[in-house]
């Protein structure tokens, strides 16, 4: 799994590539963490949640939106993500496990929200590619 | 006719600093860009023009879709976009407001002059940084209960007044008196309220800031007198919005609209243009929730005003009342409001979406406070870090040309990732200190990303606004102290 922060005029974009869809989702989440802080990120307590959505794009949106929500509620930066995705007809579900680095232990800045802008979830010959723009 | 060509879009120049993309394809109206050729060159380099064209396809859109001189790429709507839709037969779009609902600016005036602050810049910057939480995870000035949040969502700055953090005149000089009466806190999700509880009185990060400035030049003496401005005067500019509560609300309603109006969304070129039909339950719910978030943001800026007053009291060993620390005005630049404008000679109620654009109402407009009805509405255009900001007055042509709007800032030209590679935070801070500008930020990344070179020339944006008569130049200010996240 790989992720990169990409150029965007006013905000931040993250691109991830991975062999599986779950790893690509996890890659975007790691990129989101990286967009928050330049500090080396490790440790933290374990957190988990489960969500479901009506499409793969909305699942990705809801997954990242939930991470941002939990960041503010628990005051932690989510890292070290493990994601499981299941599709049953028109319903997509996702289970997430991550570690939360306490915000007050790092220098960080706020990412406001996930957007649908230019969102891409693509199957490639080598796996999956995901691209997401975040509002700063 | 002079034209401007990009790869896919052709613009006609229809006047000085006015360009138009003719109606074509799915566009219901033309799209207009207010810009010099130089700014248009910059604007055309990202997706701003394409996004502007897309907004012209929104149901019930009136006259034209607009992009202000500081426009740049956003999501769905360009930042700097102004779109007015019929409030009864059109639609309302959360993307036309933005995630940071009621991000806006307020200016506080004082009776201090530049010489009063010399030697105190360092201590003032440190005290303000201590008193006003910036960045992420540092809480808010106040600890609030769930009940407080509901009251704030319902009552805006009136909450601050009833709890001793404001005076009546602060509300008089705030857009809408600091309270949207159409707010309904029950339309704001529990998640959003949870996020807001720890953020009452906080700046956030990105391009938000609190800046102590001095007035360096007056352009219109009569208006400056009415606003209480004079050369060398110390003023304070506060730029922030509705924090996580607003961001969550925008996300919540984007998803609700996506689920409820999936068919309609498939007709739109961009999901972030998601809109609810005017008059539908969802449109009414979003409007009520948005108004509640607007209230939260006004209260947020008011609480920061209180903390700023306390900081100045401590530094200058005098009460803020004796220092005449008064609110000049507070105005939003991410908002959708029901306003009446003249369309084809008849008054019509519209949703005016201003995303990275500021209301700029001229003399005589009834929404203005009594103090400004015969002067015109104050407008604040912050420049980039370390550069001039401007105070404008709503121009006489604004209602005709831009639904009573003007720009909101300088507009970015360089991405955050590129800025971090080019600009070293320590170097930037050193260069600013050589100009006696003291900046404290929670994160070095913010300093690099907000470096002066990443924004357009704000004076060019302001001069175009002045030339077109949508926002008249009143005064210019220069930074002394700046705190950010």
Interface residues (C-beta under 8 A of the other chain):
Chain A: X5 X6 X7 X8 X9 X10 X11 X12 X36 X37 X38 X54 X57 X58 X61 X62 X65 X68 X69 X71 X72 X73 X75 X103 X104 X107 X108 X109 X110 X112 X113 X114 X115 X116 X117 X118 X119 X133 X135 X136
Chain B: X46 X72 X73 X74 X75 X76 X79 X98 X99 X100 X135 X136 X137 X138 X191 X194 X195 X198 X199 X204 X205 X206 X244 X247 X248 X250 X251 X254 X255 X258 X259 X270 X271 X272 X412 X413 X414 X415 X416 X417 X418 X442 X443 X444 X445 X446 X449 X485
